[in-house]
Each structure stands twice: as structure tokens, then as C-alpha cells.
């Protein structure tokens, strides 16, 4: 009887282990709180500067807003230069050497965008707060509206071009293309979009998150991406690729896909070239 109980408990443990999120680039509220108390981490609020100033933020967090990291013209959403990004990071006290944790208001898309940008800029130790500030508030951890005193530093980029896809890469083909937008945008029925890039599969970014904004289990994510071959390159995009970042972390950090890129120019750049086809 005792042996049966042990076997049952072992089976239950293995089941829980297999279905829970095991991601090196997600961090829990409690673990982040411990890291903040030890002053061993830089916490980045990825919301726009206006939102950061207006709303409460995690105590000690600095603001590196996703909006300030991208252009408004000629192609809305494309990254500003690496030199400009490096300057912004240094001004915010980010040197790229200390571990970084990113969060947003709860949608995951802004944190995902800044997470991917930091990875692109060569920051090796970056994590997203699982559940973002909603989880932090639910756990009654310290928040404030007071600005964080920042000690400016310098940031030396070590650009990782292997995670960035260009329009030329998309045109070349041989990739699995995922459109992270809503279905109405993908099929061109919402009035704001004419459709999608030929060959793309629609997996909205919200499909990787639970209702509370935390990342779904590896089992659930495996089902969502069942048609996406791990052995072949994957390229993600949306309108401006803001929504692509959270899918990037789901694939690379939870499901261990090794060849995933973000098409930074995204839908906006694609339709700027009239020779490019759009399908519904």
C-alpha cells in the first residue's frame, strides 16, 4: 500500500512538473521582490513615459517605455537606431550587466516588446514579471508614484542580429510566419487592416496568456503551437511587432524553440511597399 502511495505521489509530481511553466525568462512576484530587496536587479516599467508618470509603478522601477524605442515615421513602430536605444538605456541606469526584469500594465505586449529589444541589444539576463504589475498589486507588494532616483550609466550594445528578421528575410521564404494580431486584423475585416502577409498563420498574442496575464503552461502552449515545427525557422510579426515579443518568449523560453525571429518592420513596413501582396 505504501509503495502504491509513493508511486501515485511520484506520478502526480511528474504531471505537475510537466504541465507547469518552466521558463528561465519568467520570474514570479515573490522572487522579484527578493531580488529587489537584495538590490540585485534592475526593474523596467515598459509602459509609455506618460503612463509611467500618471500611474503607480513598482517601487524602484525605472521607465524604458516601448513607445520611445520606436519610430513614428516613415514606418510606424520600427526601432530607432541602436545608438539611440543604448543612450536611453544608459540614461535609465541600465548597463546591460546587471539582471533586468521587465513588466507592463498587464497585457504582456509592452513587456514582451521591451524584453525582445533588450535581447536584441545584447542583454543576456532579461526576465518578464509573470502576471506583470497586476500580479504585483494582487500580492500587495510595494508600489509608488514617486519617481525613482536613477544613477545614469553607459550601455554598450552587442547587437544580436540573429533574432531580427527583415523584409528581405520574409520575402525569401523558407520560414514559418506567425501573425500575432487579432483575427479581424488578420483577415482584413476590421477596417484597419487589408489582411495579412501571404503564408502567415494567425496566433494572437493573447493565446499564450492566461486570463490573469500570466504565461500559459507548457502543455497548453504546445497545443497552441502544435503546427509550428521546432526544426524550422519561425518569424513573428503584428502591426508594429509590439505584440510579437510575448510570443517570442513563449516559444524560446517556455517551449525551447531555438530559431525564432521578430520581423521588426512588420505589417506596417510590408504594406508600405506596393509590390508586396496582402491576402485575406
Buried (B, 14 or more C-beta within 10 A) or exposed (E): EEEEEEEEEEEEEEEEEEEEBEBEBBBBBEBBBEBBEEEEBBBBBBBBEEBBEEEEBBBBBBBBBBBEBBBEEEBBBBBBEBEEBBBBBBBBBBBBEBBBBBBBBBBBBBBBBBBBBBBBBBBEBBBBBBBBBBBBBEEEBEBEEEEBEEEEBEBEBEEEEEBBBBBEBBEEEEBBBBBBBBEEBBBBEEEEBEBBBEBBBBBBBBBBBBEEBBBBBBEBBBEBBEEBEBEEBBBBBBBBBBBBBBBBBBBBBBBEBEBBBBBBBBBBBBBEEEEBEBEE
